[in-house]
Amino acid sequence: MLEFWLCFVPLFVAVDAVGVMPIFLSLTQGMDRDKVRQAIYRSLATAAGVALAFLALGTAILHLLGITVADFMVAGGILLFLLAIGDLLANEKLLRQVDVNNMGIVPLGVPLITGPAVLTTSMLLLNQYGAAWTATAIVANILIAGAVFFFAGTIGRVLGQVGEKIISKIAMLLLAAIGVMMVRKGIESFITAGIASSS
């Protein structure tokens, strides 16, 4: 069970459901309640499908390209760090014009729920804790994101705009720290492999 929580926490930070919530509210403002629910269901199905497909095929793709786990850890850690820093330094997350009928797929499902941070984190967790725990943690976090979307109006009123921003920024700071940790572990793997090959 410890493995689940070790997978759950980094993915919870990567999904950043509370940080995405203001975007969700902006995109669905004035929409019919049934259409909002339909968009949420589509977003959850899309996010889960893309994340689990990448989890299943990611290792084979890395092997085909000759990329080691250590390579991916360093590259993934740098990516997570840059994503987090970009979000921390940005004043606002920019909204683009979206197709109302397909908003559950893009941008809600991908990339707002399952984006580069989630895909990178899931691949790194797969190598550390295995497919079962990682997949379970992915599904759990996507369901939590769906629950946040369903109760977005109430949560938004309780937290207020300032509260939402504070929680989102704290989550991004943690994501940056996780990125640094992944780079450190990747470098340690390089050093360990170099010592083993020279001995």
DOFILUM-644607 format. One record per residue (C-alpha): residue in one letter; x, y, z; residue number from 0. Coordinates in steps of 0.2 Angstrom, whole numbers. Example, Ala and Ser with C-alpha at 12.3 -4.5 7.8 and 13.67 -1.06 7.14 Angstrom:
DOFILUM-644607
{residuo->A | x->62 | y->-22 | z->39 | num->0};
{residuo->S | x->68 | y->-5 | z->36 | num->1};
//
This chain:
DOFILUM-644607
{residuo->M | x->0 | y->0 | z->0 | num->0};
{residuo->L | x->15 | y->11 | z->3 | num->1};
{residuo->E | x->19 | y->10 | z->-16 | num->2};
{residuo->F | x->2 | y->17 | z->-20 | num->3};
{residuo->W | x->4 | y->33 | z->-10 | num->4};
{residuo->L | x->22 | y->35 | z->-17 | num->5};
{residuo->C | x->14 | y->35 | z->-34 | num->6};
{residuo->F | x->-2 | y->45 | z->-29 | num->7};
{residuo->V | x->7 | y->60 | z->-21 | num->8};
{residuo->P | x->18 | y->65 | z->-36 | num->9};
{residuo->L | x->4 | y->62 | z->-48 | num->10};
{residuo->F | x->-8 | y->72 | z->-37 | num->11};
{residuo->V | x->4 | y->86 | z->-39 | num->12};
{residuo->A | x->6 | y->84 | z->-57 | num->13};
{residuo->V | x->-12 | y->84 | z->-61 | num->14};
{residuo->D | x->-15 | y->100 | z->-50 | num->15};
{residuo->A | x->-34 | y->98 | z->-51 | num->16};
{residuo->V | x->-37 | y->114 | z->-40 | num->17};
{residuo->G | x->-25 | y->124 | z->-51 | num->18};
{residuo->V | x->-35 | y->118 | z->-67 | num->19};
{residuo->M | x->-52 | y->122 | z->-59 | num->20};
{residuo->P | x->-52 | y->140 | z->-63 | num->21};
{residuo->I | x->-49 | y->136 | z->-81 | num->22};
{residuo->F | x->-63 | y->124 | z->-80 | num->23};
{residuo->L | x->-75 | y->137 | z->-73 | num->24};
{residuo->S | x->-70 | y->149 | z->-86 | num->25};
{residuo->L | x->-72 | y->137 | z->-101 | num->26};
{residuo->T | x->-89 | y->131 | z->-94 | num->27};
{residuo->Q | x->-96 | y->147 | z->-89 | num->28};
{residuo->G | x->-114 | y->149 | z->-95 | num->29};
{residuo->M | x->-115 | y->131 | z->-102 | num->30};
{residuo->D | x->-130 | y->120 | z->-99 | num->31};
{residuo->R | x->-128 | y->109 | z->-84 | num->32};
{residuo->D | x->-130 | y->93 | z->-94 | num->33};
{residuo->K | x->-117 | y->99 | z->-107 | num->34};
{residuo->V | x->-105 | y->102 | z->-92 | num->35};
{residuo->R | x->-107 | y->85 | z->-85 | num->36};
{residuo->Q | x->-105 | y->77 | z->-103 | num->37};
{residuo->A | x->-89 | y->88 | z->-104 | num->38};
{residuo->I | x->-83 | y->81 | z->-88 | num->39};
{residuo->Y | x->-86 | y->63 | z->-92 | num->40};
{residuo->R | x->-77 | y->65 | z->-109 | num->41};
{residuo->S | x->-62 | y->73 | z->-100 | num->42};
{residuo->L | x->-60 | y->59 | z->-88 | num->43};
{residuo->A | x->-62 | y->46 | z->-101 | num->44};
{residuo->T | x->-49 | y->55 | z->-113 | num->45};
{residuo->A | x->-37 | y->58 | z->-99 | num->46};
{residuo->A | x->-37 | y->40 | z->-92 | num->47};
{residuo->G | x->-36 | y->33 | z->-110 | num->48};
{residuo->V | x->-21 | y->43 | z->-115 | num->49};
{residuo->A | x->-12 | y->41 | z->-98 | num->50};
{residuo->L | x->-14 | y->22 | z->-97 | num->51};
{residuo->A | x->-10 | y->20 | z->-116 | num->52};
{residuo->F | x->6 | y->30 | z->-113 | num->53};
{residuo->L | x->10 | y->19 | z->-98 | num->54};
{residuo->A | x->8 | y->3 | z->-108 | num->55};
{residuo->L | x->18 | y->9 | z->-123 | num->56};
{residuo->G | x->30 | y->21 | z->-115 | num->57};
{residuo->T | x->43 | y->8 | z->-110 | num->58};
{residuo->A | x->43 | y->0 | z->-127 | num->59};
{residuo->I | x->45 | y->16 | z->-136 | num->60};
{residuo->L | x->60 | y->21 | z->-124 | num->61};
{residuo->H | x->68 | y->4 | z->-128 | num->62};
{residuo->L | x->65 | y->6 | z->-147 | num->63};
{residuo->L | x->74 | y->23 | z->-146 | num->64};
{residuo->G | x->88 | y->16 | z->-135 | num->65};
{residuo->I | x->84 | y->28 | z->-121 | num->66};
{residuo->T | x->88 | y->22 | z->-103 | num->67};
{residuo->V | x->78 | y->24 | z->-87 | num->68};
{residuo->A | x->92 | y->36 | z->-81 | num->69};
{residuo->D | x->91 | y->46 | z->-98 | num->70};
{residuo->F | x->72 | y->48 | z->-95 | num->71};
{residuo->M | x->73 | y->53 | z->-77 | num->72};
{residuo->V | x->85 | y->67 | z->-81 | num->73};
{residuo->A | x->75 | y->73 | z->-96 | num->74};
{residuo->G | x->59 | y->71 | z->-87 | num->75};
{residuo->G | x->65 | y->79 | z->-71 | num->76};
{residuo->I | x->71 | y->94 | z->-81 | num->77};
{residuo->L | x->54 | y->95 | z->-90 | num->78};
{residuo->L | x->44 | y->95 | z->-74 | num->79};
{residuo->F | x->55 | y->108 | z->-67 | num->80};
{residuo->L | x->53 | y->120 | z->-82 | num->81};
{residuo->L | x->34 | y->117 | z->-82 | num->82};
{residuo->A | x->33 | y->121 | z->-64 | num->83};
{residuo->I | x->44 | y->136 | z->-65 | num->84};
{residuo->G | x->34 | y->142 | z->-81 | num->85};
{residuo->D | x->18 | y->141 | z->-71 | num->86};
{residuo->L | x->25 | y->149 | z->-55 | num->87};
{residuo->L | x->32 | y->164 | z->-65 | num->88};
{residuo->A | x->16 | y->166 | z->-76 | num->89};
{residuo->N | x->3 | y->179 | z->-69 | num->90};
{residuo->E | x->-11 | y->170 | z->-77 | num->91};
{residuo->K | x->-14 | y->154 | z->-87 | num->92};
{residuo->L | x->-19 | y->159 | z->-104 | num->93};
{residuo->L | x->-36 | y->153 | z->-111 | num->94};
{residuo->R | x->-38 | y->149 | z->-129 | num->95};
{residuo->Q | x->-54 | y->148 | z->-140 | num->96};
{residuo->V | x->-60 | y->131 | z->-139 | num->97};
{residuo->D | x->-73 | y->120 | z->-147 | num->98};
{residuo->V | x->-87 | y->119 | z->-134 | num->99};
{residuo->N | x->-93 | y->102 | z->-141 | num->100};
{residuo->N | x->-76 | y->94 | z->-139 | num->101};
{residuo->M | x->-69 | y->104 | z->-124 | num->102};
{residuo->G | x->-70 | y->88 | z->-114 | num->103};
{residuo->I | x->-57 | y->80 | z->-125 | num->104};
{residuo->V | x->-46 | y->95 | z->-128 | num->105};
{residuo->P | x->-41 | y->105 | z->-118 | num->106};
{residuo->L | x->-49 | y->97 | z->-102 | num->107};
{residuo->G | x->-44 | y->79 | z->-105 | num->108};
{residuo->V | x->-28 | y->83 | z->-114 | num->109};
{residuo->P | x->-18 | y->93 | z->-109 | num->110};
{residuo->L | x->-26 | y->100 | z->-93 | num->111};
{residuo->I | x->-29 | y->84 | z->-84 | num->112};
{residuo->T | x->-16 | y->72 | z->-93 | num->113};
{residuo->G | x->-2 | y->84 | z->-99 | num->114};
{residuo->P | x->17 | y->82 | z->-100 | num->115};
{residuo->A | x->19 | y->83 | z->-81 | num->116};
{residuo->V | x->7 | y->68 | z->-79 | num->117};
{residuo->L | x->15 | y->58 | z->-93 | num->118};
{residuo->T | x->33 | y->61 | z->-87 | num->119};
{residuo->T | x->29 | y->57 | z->-69 | num->120};
{residuo->S | x->19 | y->41 | z->-73 | num->121};
{residuo->M | x->34 | y->34 | z->-84 | num->122};
{residuo->L | x->46 | y->38 | z->-70 | num->123};
{residuo->L | x->35 | y->30 | z->-57 | num->124};
{residuo->L | x->32 | y->15 | z->-68 | num->125};
{residuo->N | x->51 | y->11 | z->-67 | num->126};
{residuo->Q | x->51 | y->13 | z->-48 | num->127};
{residuo->Y | x->35 | y->5 | z->-42 | num->128};
{residuo->G | x->28 | y->-5 | z->-57 | num->129};
{residuo->A | x->13 | y->-4 | z->-68 | num->130};
{residuo->A | x->-1 | y->-9 | z->-56 | num->131};
{residuo->W | x->2 | y->4 | z->-43 | num->132};
{residuo->T | x->6 | y->18 | z->-55 | num->133};
{residuo->A | x->-10 | y->14 | z->-65 | num->134};
{residuo->T | x->-21 | y->13 | z->-50 | num->135};
{residuo->A | x->-13 | y->30 | z->-44 | num->136};
{residuo->I | x->-17 | y->38 | z->-61 | num->137};
{residuo->V | x->-35 | y->32 | z->-61 | num->138};
{residuo->A | x->-37 | y->38 | z->-43 | num->139};
{residuo->N | x->-30 | y->56 | z->-47 | num->140};
{residuo->I | x->-41 | y->57 | z->-63 | num->141};
{residuo->L | x->-57 | y->53 | z->-53 | num->142};
{residuo->I | x->-52 | y->66 | z->-40 | num->143};
{residuo->A | x->-50 | y->79 | z->-54 | num->144};
{residuo->G | x->-67 | y->74 | z->-60 | num->145};
{residuo->A | x->-74 | y->76 | z->-42 | num->146};
{residuo->V | x->-66 | y->93 | z->-41 | num->147};
{residuo->F | x->-74 | y->98 | z->-58 | num->148};
{residuo->F | x->-91 | y->92 | z->-52 | num->149};
{residuo->F | x->-90 | y->103 | z->-36 | num->150};
{residuo->A | x->-79 | y->117 | z->-44 | num->151};
{residuo->G | x->-92 | y->130 | z->-41 | num->152};
{residuo->T | x->-93 | y->126 | z->-22 | num->153};
{residuo->I | x->-74 | y->124 | z->-20 | num->154};
{residuo->G | x->-71 | y->140 | z->-29 | num->155};
{residuo->R | x->-83 | y->150 | z->-17 | num->156};
{residuo->V | x->-74 | y->142 | z->-2 | num->157};
{residuo->L | x->-56 | y->145 | z->-7 | num->158};
{residuo->G | x->-59 | y->161 | z->-16 | num->159};
{residuo->Q | x->-47 | y->167 | z->-31 | num->160};
{residuo->V | x->-33 | y->170 | z->-19 | num->161};
{residuo->G | x->-34 | y->153 | z->-11 | num->162};
{residuo->E | x->-35 | y->144 | z->-28 | num->163};
{residuo->K | x->-19 | y->153 | z->-33 | num->164};
{residuo->I | x->-10 | y->149 | z->-17 | num->165};
{residuo->I | x->-14 | y->131 | z->-18 | num->166};
{residuo->S | x->-9 | y->130 | z->-36 | num->167};
{residuo->K | x->7 | y->139 | z->-34 | num->168};
{residuo->I | x->12 | y->127 | z->-19 | num->169};
{residuo->A | x->8 | y->112 | z->-30 | num->170};
{residuo->M | x->19 | y->119 | z->-44 | num->171};
{residuo->L | x->33 | y->122 | z->-31 | num->172};
{residuo->L | x->32 | y->104 | z->-25 | num->173};
{residuo->L | x->32 | y->98 | z->-44 | num->174};
{residuo->A | x->48 | y->108 | z->-46 | num->175};
{residuo->A | x->56 | y->100 | z->-31 | num->176};
{residuo->I | x->51 | y->83 | z->-38 | num->177};
{residuo->G | x->59 | y->87 | z->-55 | num->178};
{residuo->V | x->75 | y->91 | z->-46 | num->179};
{residuo->M | x->74 | y->75 | z->-36 | num->180};
{residuo->M | x->72 | y->65 | z->-53 | num->181};
{residuo->V | x->87 | y->73 | z->-61 | num->182};
{residuo->R | x->97 | y->69 | z->-45 | num->183};
{residuo->K | x->92 | y->51 | z->-46 | num->184};
{residuo->G | x->96 | y->50 | z->-64 | num->185};
{residuo->I | x->113 | y->57 | z->-62 | num->186};
{residuo->E | x->116 | y->45 | z->-47 | num->187};
{residuo->S | x->111 | y->31 | z->-59 | num->188};
{residuo->F | x->123 | y->37 | z->-72 | num->189};
{residuo->I | x->137 | y->37 | z->-59 | num->190};
{residuo->T | x->132 | y->20 | z->-52 | num->191};
{residuo->A | x->132 | y->12 | z->-70 | num->192};
{residuo->G | x->149 | y->20 | z->-74 | num->193};
{residuo->I | x->157 | y->13 | z->-58 | num->194};
{residuo->A | x->150 | y->-4 | z->-62 | num->195};
{residuo->S | x->156 | y->-4 | z->-80 | num->196};
{residuo->S | x->173 | y->1 | z->-75 | num->197};
{residuo->S | x->175 | y->-12 | z->-61 | num->198};
//
